[in-house]
Amino acid sequence: MGKHRIKPNYRRRVLRLPDLDHCKLAVLNSLGSPASRCVYEYAIEQFISWYCSEPRLAVNRIVVARYRMHLESRGLAANTINQQLAAVRRLAHEAADSGLLSPELAAGISRVKGVKQLGFRSGNWLSAEQSSEVLKHAGGDTMRAKRDYAMLAMLFGCGFRRSELVGLELDDIQMRQGHWAVVDLIGKGGHIRTVPIPNWVKAARSLDTSRWGL
């Protein structure tokens, strides 16, 4: 079933709540990843809430730039602000595709620059020694301890995302050219890759007979 088309009205500058809801739904339907849909839905709802609280703002580049200033005033991280702006740009393009906004206005909104991210991305990055310490404390004789140890080994040794790890099936793990690997893993954005399994991770996995024992 194709996308619902609305008769273009390029003189329109102010989008009403039903228009915004229509465009939000179109954006969410275009995303394949449930995680991406969740992130975009929250970001778009934040913009709609701000937009509807202002007195009859036109939807254009200046308004989106004002929204960026609003996000900065909240002290949000650069990555968070840029993620929210990406959702607004997507919303504007869907509005243009639906005939609710002129392509020129949507193109202007797409030119609103994000916030520069200074320095390195902050976070808790474990060193090899710290990872070993985590694994040491995860050891044990119970089935739960063995499972936890195997899962942590897969995360540290193979670089899996959490969603990729819990989604693994036995058939995904194969022997290729004398080495164990997770073959044709579908990751974020639908990208497919093959991930080699180090020998020490394979040894840790063999402890977990509840799911992946080979």
Sequence and secondary structure as in RCSB ss.txt:
>XXXX:A:sequence
MGKHRIKPNYRRRVLRLPDLDHCKLAVLNSLGSPASRCVYEYAIEQFISWYCSEPRLAVNRIVVARYRMHLESRG
LAANTINQQLAAVRRLAHEAADSGLLSPELAAGISRVKGVKQLGFRSGNWLSAEQSSEVLKHAGGDTMRAKRDYA
MLAMLFGCGFRRSELVGLELDDIQMRQGHWAVVDLIGKGGHIRTVPIPNWVKAARSLDTSRWGL
>XXXX:A:secstr
         TT     HHHHHHHHHHHHHT   HHHHHHHHHHHHHHHHHHHHSSS   SHHHHHHHHHHHHHTT
  HHHHHHHHHHHHHHHHHHHHTTSS HHHHHHHHT       SS  S    HHHHHHHHHHH  SSHHHHHHHH
HHHHHHHH   HHHHHT  GGGEEEETTEEEEEEEE GGG EEEEE  HHHHHHHTT TTTT  
